[in-house]
Amino acid sequence: MARETFSSDDLRERLNRLAEDIQKKYNINVWFVKIFGKRLSYYAGEIEIKLLPAKHIRLNDRFGIVTSEWGKLGKKQMEDIISFAKSILESYEEK
């Protein structure tokens, strides 16, 4: 079976859709960031980024997910979100 590959526009769109789905299902806003050393740069997701404190979770070497609302979720819900986001990124990076 052939693996899917995505352009950066496809990736951004998939992450935006995931952020929307997370907002609808769990009522929290998340955004995705690109990691440049110690610096994080907005990439996709919630555009109205609330001022911190927000917690950043590294998804891989290049991307992370950020929200100030992790406390609203149970451990299983948080793990499911992180796992799904990682699978999207893995699909994108496999070329």
Protein Blocks (a to p, Z undefined) as FASTA:
>chain_A
ZZddddfklmmmmmmmmmmmmmmmnopacdddddehjaccdfbdcfblcddddddddfbl
mbccddfklmmpcfklmmmmmmmmmmmmmmmmpZZ
